[in-house]
Amino acid sequence: QVNRNWDIVMDDMKISAAGTEPPTYAPTLFPTATGVISTPKPTVQPTSMPTAVTITECPGDTSAPLAIPAGPIMLAKSNSLCILTKAVLDANGVMTKIAPVARSYDGQPWEKAAGDFSVMLLQDQEFGDYISGSQITLPHLDDGAEYFLTSYTYTLSEEN
């Protein structure tokens, strides 16, 4: 506690150095770091979460699945059930070897699908959640495999 009845008198005080470094124009790793820490310059290769400008909407529930490319993508949050899958198209253009990757429903952010396939495919990546959607960088797939967005409608009975 401070005793407000005391006066503090200082005589012959000299400050020889400031307690913190002066502000820098570039971000540093720690606010109180000493010395100059160089920050990396922008990279030529995409980073784990580059900004995606275009928002990809899920197709309507009566529409055909929508093929989407690998790489950075911003997926709109879905009010119906929308599932991102990996599939291989056979010679007739029919989707085979379908595996769920992620999903969005009820206007919620995108989340990884349950199971080992999604965990292994996306590894340490997480969806970046924004007001307009969820962003992730989809890894490249083996030849013949593609990503697809498919929408579904669902209802729950009162008993559930």
HELIX and SHEET records of a PDB file:
HELIX    1   1 ASP A  116  LEU A  122  1                                   7    
SHEET    1   A 4 ILE A  55  THR A  56  0                                        
SHEET    2   A 4 GLY A  71  LEU A  75  1                                        
SHEET    3   A 4 SER A 134  LEU A 138 -1                                        
SHEET    4   A 4 GLY A 128  ASP A 129 -1                                        
SHEET    1   B 5 LEU A  66  ILE A  68  0                                        
SHEET    2   B 5 ALA A 145  TYR A 152 -1                                        
SHEET    3   B 5 LEU A  81  LEU A  89 -1                                        
SHEET    4   B 5 MET A  95  SER A 104 -1                                        
SHEET    5   B 5 GLU A 111  LYS A 112 -1                                        
END                                                                             
